[in-house]
Amino acid sequence: MTSQELINSGKLELYVLGELSEAEAREIEIASAGNPDVNEEIRILQNALRKYVMCFEKTPPLGYKRQVLEDLARQNEERQAEESSRKAVNEKVEKFEILEEKRKTSKILLPIFIVTSVMSLIAAVFFAYRMQNANNDLVNLNSDNSLVKESSLKEKETLLQEIVSVKSELESALLSVEVLKDSNFTKVEMISPDGTLRVPLYWNKSNGEVFVDGANINALGEDKTYQLWSINEGIPENSGTVTPNIKYLQKMKGTSTAEAFSLTIESKGEITDPSFENIYATITLE
């Protein structure tokens, strides 16, 4: 198995989560020995998991103003709504698994299934930690009004920013799982002119939705940006900016018809015409 095949197989995610048998884990360790690509992928997965765990293990800061109680109460209602949404997603995943078993999906789809299932599991576990910590915040705040009075507006803003950040990452993770599980999306790969780089793109022709995976594209200088273009009848249309090194799928401007997609490097600012001499990756559709 090549390095890329191992990375795409989903086994590295299971290895980081500790879900492999001793024999399987040993195989991963042997395969990663002296392999910088596999080691880098394991490092990225471990750092991502560590980042989430550290986020949820933070000790709640002492004291907030009384207004924080009201804000947290509203956030608790939102979390309950998100929990319902997560359950709906899991139900869809279960239905998908049953349907895939009946249709006897080819082995080509197995790595995608493993990866997206692990993503869904991670999102669910972290969401549960977040619910528990938020409830602890409410208990601590309600039990000591003197600390609430001593708190500062800065502490309140810090807490709310953390909640918004975690909520945004959770929504992005669940949306990525939805796209990868949806059979209406067709995956194509934009390829660099020299053939060394690939940028995955997911397109739903029925409703026009377009998502780009920019996790592995190279970072640019502050004055440059990546621009996606959908091309139909030779006319390019701006489909939005792609941010590099984002682990979740990025939603772009939709299109129902396209002969090609191109990712170009442009100067920041208003862009009306693509610089096709600076193509990062492109794909012509049949």
C-alpha positions as a Markdown table, in Angstrom:
| # | Residue | x | y | z |
|---|---|---|---|---|
| 1 | Met | 0.0 | 0.0 | 0.0 |
| 2 | Thr | 1.4 | 3.4 | -1.0 |
| 3 | Ser | 1.6 | 6.3 | 1.4 |
| 4 | Gln | -1.3 | 8.1 | -0.2 |
| 5 | Glu | -3.4 | 4.9 | -0.2 |
| 6 | Leu | -2.7 | 4.5 | 3.5 |
| 7 | Ile | -3.6 | 8.1 | 4.2 |
| 8 | Asn | -6.9 | 7.8 | 2.3 |
| 9 | Ser | -7.7 | 4.4 | 3.8 |
| 10 | Gly | -9.0 | 5.9 | 7.1 |
| 11 | Lys | -6.8 | 3.7 | 9.2 |
| 12 | Leu | -4.7 | 6.6 | 10.4 |
| 13 | Glu | -7.7 | 8.2 | 12.0 |
| 14 | Leu | -8.6 | 5.0 | 13.7 |
| 15 | Tyr | -5.0 | 4.6 | 14.9 |
| 16 | Val | -5.0 | 8.1 | 16.4 |
| 17 | Leu | -8.3 | 7.4 | 18.2 |
| 18 | Gly | -6.9 | 4.1 | 19.5 |
| 19 | Glu | -9.5 | 2.0 | 17.7 |
| 20 | Leu | -7.1 | -0.4 | 16.0 |
| 21 | Ser | -6.0 | -3.8 | 17.3 |
| 22 | Glu | -2.4 | -4.2 | 18.4 |
| 23 | Ala | -1.5 | -6.0 | 15.2 |
| 24 | Glu | -3.1 | -3.3 | 13.0 |
| 25 | Ala | -1.5 | -0.5 | 15.1 |
| 26 | Arg | 1.9 | -2.2 | 14.7 |
| 27 | Glu | 1.4 | -2.3 | 10.9 |
| 28 | Ile | 0.7 | 1.5 | 11.0 |
| 29 | Glu | 3.9 | 2.1 | 13.1 |
| 30 | Ile | 6.0 | 0.0 | 10.7 |
| 31 | Ala | 4.5 | 1.8 | 7.6 |
| 32 | Ser | 5.1 | 5.2 | 9.1 |
| 33 | Ala | 8.8 | 4.5 | 10.1 |
| 34 | Gly | 10.9 | 6.7 | 7.9 |
| 35 | Asn | 7.8 | 7.9 | 5.9 |
| 36 | Pro | 7.5 | 11.7 | 6.2 |
| 37 | Asp | 4.1 | 11.9 | 4.5 |
| 38 | Val | 2.5 | 9.3 | 6.8 |
| 39 | Asn | 4.2 | 10.8 | 9.9 |
| 40 | Glu | 3.0 | 14.3 | 9.0 |
| 41 | Glu | -0.6 | 13.1 | 8.6 |
| 42 | Ile | -0.5 | 11.3 | 12.0 |
| 43 | Arg | 0.9 | 14.5 | 13.5 |
| 44 | Ile | -1.8 | 16.6 | 12.0 |
| 45 | Leu | -4.5 | 14.3 | 13.3 |
| 46 | Gln | -3.0 | 14.1 | 16.8 |
| 47 | Asn | -2.7 | 17.9 | 17.0 |
| 48 | Ala | -6.3 | 18.3 | 15.9 |
| 49 | Leu | -7.5 | 15.9 | 18.5 |
| 50 | Arg | -5.3 | 17.5 | 21.1 |
| 51 | Lys | -6.7 | 20.9 | 20.3 |
| 52 | Tyr | -10.2 | 19.8 | 20.8 |
| 53 | Val | -9.5 | 18.0 | 24.0 |
| 54 | Met | -7.6 | 20.9 | 25.4 |
| 55 | Cys | -10.5 | 23.2 | 24.5 |
| 56 | Phe | -13.0 | 21.0 | 26.4 |
| 57 | Glu | -10.8 | 20.4 | 29.4 |
| 58 | Lys | -10.3 | 24.1 | 30.2 |
| 59 | Thr | -11.2 | 25.0 | 33.7 |
| 60 | Pro | -14.2 | 27.5 | 33.6 |
| 61 | Pro | -12.9 | 30.9 | 34.5 |
| 62 | Leu | -14.0 | 32.3 | 37.8 |
| 63 | Gly | -16.9 | 34.7 | 37.7 |
| 64 | Tyr | -18.8 | 36.6 | 35.0 |
| 65 | Lys | -21.3 | 39.4 | 35.0 |
| 66 | Arg | -24.9 | 38.6 | 35.5 |
| 67 | Gln | -25.6 | 39.1 | 31.8 |
| 68 | Val | -23.5 | 36.1 | 31.0 |
| 69 | Leu | -26.2 | 33.9 | 32.6 |
| 70 | Glu | -28.7 | 35.1 | 30.1 |
| 71 | Asp | -26.3 | 34.6 | 27.2 |
| 72 | Leu | -25.4 | 31.1 | 28.4 |
| 73 | Ala | -29.1 | 30.2 | 28.7 |
| 74 | Arg | -29.6 | 31.2 | 25.1 |
| 75 | Gln | -26.5 | 29.2 | 24.1 |
| 76 | Asn | -27.9 | 26.2 | 26.0 |
| 77 | Glu | -31.1 | 26.4 | 23.9 |
| 78 | Glu | -29.0 | 26.5 | 20.8 |
| 79 | Arg | -27.0 | 23.5 | 21.9 |
| 80 | Gln | -30.2 | 21.5 | 22.4 |
| 81 | Ala | -31.2 | 22.4 | 18.9 |
| 82 | Glu | -27.7 | 21.3 | 17.6 |
| 83 | Glu | -28.1 | 18.1 | 19.5 |
| 84 | Ser | -31.4 | 17.4 | 17.7 |
| 85 | Ser | -29.6 | 18.3 | 14.4 |
| 86 | Arg | -26.7 | 15.9 | 15.3 |
| 87 | Lys | -29.2 | 13.1 | 16.0 |
| 88 | Ala | -30.8 | 13.7 | 12.6 |
| 89 | Val | -27.4 | 13.5 | 11.0 |
| 90 | Asn | -26.6 | 10.2 | 12.7 |
| 91 | Glu | -30.0 | 8.8 | 11.6 |
| 92 | Lys | -29.1 | 9.7 | 8.0 |
| 93 | Val | -25.7 | 8.1 | 8.4 |
| 94 | Glu | -27.3 | 4.9 | 9.7 |
| 95 | Lys | -29.7 | 4.9 | 6.8 |
| 96 | Phe | -26.8 | 5.4 | 4.4 |
| 97 | Glu | -24.9 | 2.5 | 5.9 |
| 98 | Ile | -27.9 | 0.2 | 5.4 |
| 99 | Leu | -28.4 | 1.4 | 1.9 |
| 100 | Glu | -24.7 | 0.9 | 1.1 |
| 101 | Glu | -24.8 | -2.6 | 2.4 |
| 102 | Lys | -27.8 | -3.5 | 0.3 |
| 103 | Arg | -26.3 | -2.0 | -2.8 |
| 104 | Lys | -22.9 | -3.8 | -2.1 |
| 105 | Thr | -20.9 | -0.6 | -2.6 |
| 106 | Ser | -17.5 | -1.1 | -4.3 |
| 107 | Lys | -14.3 | -1.2 | -2.3 |
| 108 | Ile | -13.4 | 2.2 | -3.8 |
| 109 | Leu | -15.9 | 3.9 | -1.5 |
| 110 | Leu | -14.8 | 2.1 | 1.7 |
| 111 | Pro | -12.0 | 4.6 | 2.6 |
| 112 | Ile | -14.4 | 7.6 | 2.3 |
| 113 | Phe | -17.0 | 5.8 | 4.4 |
| 114 | Ile | -14.4 | 5.1 | 7.2 |
| 115 | Val | -13.1 | 8.7 | 7.2 |
| 116 | Thr | -16.5 | 10.3 | 7.3 |
| 117 | Ser | -17.8 | 8.0 | 10.0 |
| 118 | Val | -14.8 | 8.8 | 12.2 |
| 119 | Met | -15.4 | 12.5 | 11.6 |
| 120 | Ser | -19.0 | 12.1 | 12.7 |
| 121 | Leu | -17.9 | 10.2 | 15.8 |
| 122 | Ile | -15.3 | 12.9 | 16.7 |
| 123 | Ala | -17.9 | 15.7 | 16.2 |
| 124 | Ala | -20.4 | 13.9 | 18.5 |
| 125 | Val | -17.8 | 13.2 | 21.3 |
| 126 | Phe | -16.6 | 16.8 | 21.3 |
| 127 | Phe | -20.1 | 18.1 | 21.2 |
| 128 | Ala | -20.9 | 16.1 | 24.3 |
| 129 | Tyr | -17.8 | 17.5 | 26.1 |
| 130 | Arg | -18.9 | 21.0 | 25.1 |
| 131 | Met | -22.4 | 20.5 | 26.5 |
| 132 | Gln | -21.0 | 19.2 | 29.8 |
| 133 | Asn | -18.6 | 22.1 | 30.3 |
| 134 | Ala | -21.3 | 24.7 | 29.4 |
| 135 | Asn | -23.6 | 23.2 | 32.0 |
| 136 | Asn | -20.8 | 23.3 | 34.5 |
| 137 | Asp | -20.4 | 27.0 | 33.7 |
| 138 | Leu | -24.1 | 27.6 | 34.5 |
| 139 | Val | -23.9 | 25.7 | 37.8 |
| 140 | Asn | -20.8 | 27.6 | 38.9 |
| 141 | Leu | -22.3 | 30.9 | 38.0 |
| 142 | Asn | -25.6 | 30.3 | 39.6 |
| 143 | Ser | -24.0 | 29.0 | 42.9 |
| 144 | Asp | -21.8 | 32.1 | 43.5 |
| 145 | Asn | -23.4 | 35.5 | 42.7 |
| 146 | Ser | -20.5 | 37.3 | 44.3 |
| 147 | Leu | -18.2 | 36.0 | 41.6 |
| 148 | Val | -20.6 | 37.1 | 38.9 |
| 149 | Lys | -20.5 | 40.7 | 40.3 |
| 150 | Glu | -16.7 | 40.7 | 40.3 |
| 151 | Ser | -16.4 | 39.5 | 36.7 |
| 152 | Ser | -15.3 | 41.7 | 33.8 |
| 153 | Leu | -16.8 | 42.3 | 30.4 |
| 154 | Lys | -13.6 | 40.9 | 28.9 |
| 155 | Glu | -14.2 | 37.5 | 30.6 |
| 156 | Lys | -17.7 | 37.4 | 29.2 |
| 157 | Glu | -16.5 | 38.2 | 25.7 |
| 158 | Thr | -13.8 | 35.5 | 25.9 |
| 159 | Leu | -16.3 | 32.9 | 26.9 |
| 160 | Leu | -18.8 | 33.8 | 24.1 |
| 161 | Gln | -16.0 | 33.9 | 21.5 |
| 162 | Glu | -15.0 | 30.3 | 22.5 |
| 163 | Ile | -18.6 | 29.2 | 22.2 |
| 164 | Val | -19.0 | 30.7 | 18.8 |
| 165 | Ser | -15.6 | 29.2 | 17.6 |
| 166 | Val | -16.5 | 25.7 | 18.7 |
| 167 | Lys | -20.0 | 26.0 | 17.3 |
| 168 | Ser | -18.6 | 27.1 | 13.9 |
| 169 | Glu | -16.1 | 24.2 | 13.8 |
| 170 | Leu | -18.8 | 21.7 | 14.7 |
| 171 | Glu | -21.2 | 23.0 | 12.0 |
| 172 | Ser | -18.4 | 22.8 | 9.5 |
| 173 | Ala | -17.5 | 19.3 | 10.4 |
| 174 | Leu | -21.1 | 18.1 | 10.2 |
| 175 | Leu | -21.6 | 19.9 | 6.9 |
| 176 | Ser | -18.5 | 18.1 | 5.5 |
| 177 | Val | -19.8 | 14.8 | 6.6 |
| 178 | Glu | -23.2 | 15.5 | 4.9 |
| 179 | Val | -21.5 | 16.4 | 1.6 |
| 180 | Leu | -19.2 | 13.3 | 1.7 |
| 181 | Lys | -22.1 | 11.0 | 2.5 |
| 182 | Asp | -24.4 | 12.5 | -0.2 |
| 183 | Ser | -24.4 | 10.4 | -3.4 |
| 184 | Asn | -25.7 | 13.4 | -5.3 |
| 185 | Phe | -22.3 | 15.0 | -5.1 |
| 186 | Thr | -19.7 | 14.1 | -7.7 |
| 187 | Lys | -16.1 | 14.3 | -6.7 |
| 188 | Val | -13.6 | 15.7 | -9.3 |
| 189 | Glu | -10.0 | 16.7 | -8.8 |
| 190 | Met | -8.5 | 19.9 | -10.1 |
| 191 | Ile | -4.9 | 19.1 | -11.1 |
| 192 | Ser | -2.0 | 21.5 | -11.3 |
| 193 | Pro | -0.4 | 22.2 | -14.8 |
| 194 | Asp | 2.6 | 20.0 | -13.8 |
| 195 | Gly | 0.4 | 17.2 | -12.5 |
| 196 | Thr | 1.9 | 17.2 | -9.0 |
| 197 | Leu | -0.9 | 18.9 | -7.1 |
| 198 | Arg | -4.6 | 17.9 | -6.7 |
| 199 | Val | -7.5 | 19.9 | -5.2 |
| 200 | Pro | -10.7 | 17.9 | -4.6 |
| 201 | Leu | -14.0 | 19.5 | -5.6 |
| 202 | Tyr | -17.5 | 18.2 | -4.9 |
| 203 | Trp | -20.3 | 19.3 | -7.2 |
| 204 | Asn | -24.1 | 18.6 | -6.9 |
| 205 | Lys | -25.4 | 19.1 | -10.4 |
| 206 | Ser | -29.1 | 18.8 | -9.3 |
| 207 | Asn | -29.0 | 21.8 | -7.0 |
| 208 | Gly | -25.7 | 23.5 | -8.1 |
| 209 | Glu | -23.9 | 23.3 | -4.8 |
| 210 | Val | -20.1 | 23.3 | -5.0 |
| 211 | Phe | -17.6 | 22.6 | -2.2 |
| 212 | Val | -13.8 | 22.7 | -2.3 |
| 213 | Asp | -11.3 | 20.8 | -0.1 |
| 214 | Gly | -8.4 | 23.3 | 0.4 |
| 215 | Ala | -6.7 | 21.4 | 3.2 |
| 216 | Asn | -3.6 | 20.6 | 1.2 |
| 217 | Ile | -3.1 | 23.7 | -1.0 |
| 218 | Asn | -0.1 | 25.9 | -0.4 |
| 219 | Ala | -0.3 | 29.1 | 1.7 |
| 220 | Leu | 0.1 | 32.4 | -0.2 |
| 221 | Gly | 1.5 | 35.8 | 0.7 |
| 222 | Glu | -0.8 | 38.4 | 2.3 |
| 223 | Asp | -1.3 | 40.2 | -1.0 |
| 224 | Lys | -2.5 | 37.0 | -2.9 |
| 225 | Thr | -5.5 | 34.8 | -2.8 |
| 226 | Tyr | -6.9 | 31.7 | -4.4 |
| 227 | Gln | -10.0 | 32.2 | -6.6 |
| 228 | Leu | -12.3 | 29.5 | -8.0 |
| 229 | Trp | -13.9 | 29.9 | -11.4 |
| 230 | Ser | -16.6 | 27.9 | -13.0 |
| 231 | Ile | -16.4 | 28.0 | -16.8 |
| 232 | Asn | -19.4 | 27.5 | -19.1 |
| 233 | Glu | -19.3 | 28.1 | -22.9 |
| 234 | Gly | -15.9 | 29.6 | -22.5 |
| 235 | Ile | -17.1 | 32.3 | -20.0 |
| 236 | Pro | -15.5 | 32.2 | -16.5 |
| 237 | Glu | -17.7 | 33.1 | -13.5 |
| 238 | Asn | -16.2 | 33.9 | -10.1 |
| 239 | Ser | -17.2 | 31.1 | -7.7 |
| 240 | Gly | -15.5 | 32.6 | -4.6 |
| 241 | Thr | -12.3 | 32.6 | -2.6 |
| 242 | Val | -10.7 | 29.4 | -1.3 |
| 243 | Thr | -8.8 | 29.6 | 2.0 |
| 244 | Pro | -5.7 | 27.3 | 2.2 |
| 245 | Asn | -5.1 | 24.8 | 5.0 |
| 246 | Ile | -8.7 | 24.6 | 6.2 |
| 247 | Lys | -9.6 | 21.0 | 7.2 |
| 248 | Tyr | -13.3 | 21.3 | 6.4 |
| 249 | Leu | -14.9 | 21.6 | 3.0 |
| 250 | Gln | -15.5 | 25.2 | 1.9 |
| 251 | Lys | -18.8 | 26.1 | 0.3 |
| 252 | Met | -18.5 | 28.1 | -2.9 |
| 253 | Lys | -20.9 | 30.0 | -5.2 |
| 254 | Gly | -23.1 | 27.3 | -6.8 |
| 255 | Thr | -23.6 | 26.6 | -10.5 |
| 256 | Ser | -25.8 | 24.1 | -12.3 |
| 257 | Thr | -23.8 | 24.1 | -15.6 |
| 258 | Ala | -20.0 | 24.1 | -16.0 |
| 259 | Glu | -17.6 | 22.8 | -18.6 |
| 260 | Ala | -14.6 | 23.3 | -16.3 |
| 261 | Phe | -13.4 | 24.5 | -12.9 |
| 262 | Ser | -10.2 | 26.4 | -12.4 |
| 263 | Leu | -8.4 | 27.6 | -9.3 |
| 264 | Thr | -6.2 | 30.6 | -10.0 |
| 265 | Ile | -3.8 | 32.8 | -7.9 |
| 266 | Glu | -5.0 | 36.4 | -7.9 |
| 267 | Ser | -4.1 | 39.7 | -6.3 |
| 268 | Lys | -6.4 | 40.6 | -3.4 |
| 269 | Gly | -9.2 | 43.0 | -4.2 |
| 270 | Glu | -12.1 | 43.0 | -6.6 |
| 271 | Ile | -11.6 | 40.4 | -9.3 |
| 272 | Thr | -13.7 | 40.3 | -12.5 |
| 273 | Asp | -11.4 | 38.3 | -14.9 |
| 274 | Pro | -9.2 | 35.3 | -14.1 |
| 275 | Ser | -5.4 | 35.3 | -14.5 |
| 276 | Phe | -5.2 | 32.1 | -16.4 |
| 277 | Glu | -1.4 | 32.4 | -16.6 |
| 278 | Asn | -1.4 | 31.8 | -12.8 |
| 279 | Ile | -3.5 | 28.6 | -12.7 |
| 280 | Tyr | -2.9 | 26.6 | -9.5 |
| 281 | Ala | -5.2 | 23.7 | -10.6 |
| 282 | Thr | -7.9 | 23.0 | -13.2 |
| 283 | Ile | -10.2 | 20.3 | -14.5 |
| 284 | Thr | -12.1 | 20.0 | -17.7 |
| 285 | Leu | -15.4 | 18.1 | -17.4 |
| 286 | Glu | -16.7 | 15.6 | -19.9 |
